[in-house]
Amino acid sequence: MNEKNMKRISKFLSLLLRHQPEKIGLQLDSNGWASVEELLQKSKKYGVRFSIDELEAVVANNDKKRFTFNIDKTKIRANQGHSLQTIDLELRPVQPPEFLYHGTVAKFLGAIHDKGLQKMSRQHVHLSTDIETAMKVGSRRGKPIILTVKSGEMQLKGYEFYLSENNVWLTDSVPSEFIKFKQ
Ligand code: HQG
């Protein structure tokens, strides 16, 4: 399968498994899992055809490991990034490193200064351990600006951090006092 086709399927899966399963009438359970069989059938009916082999290739080769199968590959879910507020990914709090990074753009800085980092339409604020990833995330919107989050200090003060299956750090919000706006 070529790159373009993989990307097309990955985008479609993100839409269904994170945001709008109702688009094709797909059911997600409370932990975000969809039946693989139902996904293939309903996608086909909707006009987006892909085989189980293609789905497996997308899950295995996805650049950010966005999706996971259950053990017998009868179910699939997105590892993070949901805007569906009712999905419980069963994340357990873990100890974060001293600092984590968030990539954003200049036009949001005023609001972030005032209100801190907020989850906006997703379930969590997304953070990374390395600056390079934060640069990529920020550059989706323009010239990236990197914010350093004092995650170690936050945790000591009782804030919880989670690590998704694909190594994205997640938290509910980051108040401004824990953000270093200058590197
Ligand atoms: C900004 C992609 C105003 C925040 C990426 C960001 C990531 C505020 C935007 C994942 C704000 C939200 C998530 C505030 C935060 N006022 N703006 N108080 N607080 N913002 O897309 O972190 O390819 O929901 O800086 O790689 O950009 O989809 O979050 O610019 O991992 O797998 O509001 O999405 O992954 O945008 O990206 P998003 P994000 P995938």
Residues whose N, C-alpha, C, O or C-beta is under 5 A from the ligand:
A	BS01	HQG	G81 G103 T104 F108 A111 I112 K115 G116 L117 Q118 K119 M120 R122 H126 V137
